[in-house]
Amino acid sequence: MEEERKHPEQESGILSELELENQKLREENERLKEYRANLSPKERLYDHISLTVKQMDIIIGCLLAVLAVVLVLAMVNR
């Protein structure tokens, strides 16, 4: 059984396509680096936390409820 061999023209065409794709990926990577450099520290922190916006809203709501309970208990115990 013979292995299928590609013609040199096909190999060079595939290589040039891969080189173009690689160049596009490099350019996109540079744009992402510039974008990240311009983010505020808060936004950079949020990029490292893998939570959805809905989950963050739930957490914030729970923390606000806990804070309200603590404040009410502090006022009652005066």
N, C-alpha and C positions, 0 to 999 in steps of 0.2 A: 504494500500500500504506500502510495506516494503522499508526502505532505504537500499541502497546497502552499505555494510560495507566491507572495505578492510581487508585482512588478515594481521596479525601482521608482517609477512615477507615482504609484499608489503610496508607497512608503514615504516618499518626500512630501506628498500631499497631506498625508496624515500628520507628519512631523510639523509641517507649517501650520496646520490647524491647531495642533497642540501648543505650538509656540504662541500663536495668537491668543488662544484661551488663557495660557499662562500669563501673558502680558496684561490681559484684561483683569485677571485676578490680582496681579500685583498693583495695578492702578486702583482697583476697588479697595484693596488693603490700605493703601496710602490715604485714600479719602476717609476711610474709617478711623485711621489714626488721627487725622486732622480733626474729625468730628469729635472724637473722644477727648482730645486735648482742649477743646472749647467748652466742654461740659462743666457745669458747676460741681463742687465737691459733693453736694447732696445727690445730684443726678448720677455721679460716678458711683456713689455708695449704693443707690438703688439698682444699678446695673449688676452689682454683685449679689443681690438678694433675688433668689429665684421664686418670687411670688407674683401672682397675678394682681391686677389692680383691685379686683373684688376681694381677694384675700387680705390685701393691705387695708382696705376700707373696713372690713370686719374686725381686724386687729385694732385699728385706731378707734373704732366705735366701742369695742370692749374696754379698752384702756380709758376712754373718756367716761364710761359708765362706772368703772372702778374708782376713778378720781372723784366723781360726783358722790359716790357712796362714802368714800373716805372723808370728804369735806362735810357731808351731812352728819356723819358720826362725830367728827371733831366739834361741830357746832352744838350738837346735842349734849356732849359730855363736858361742856364748859361750865 
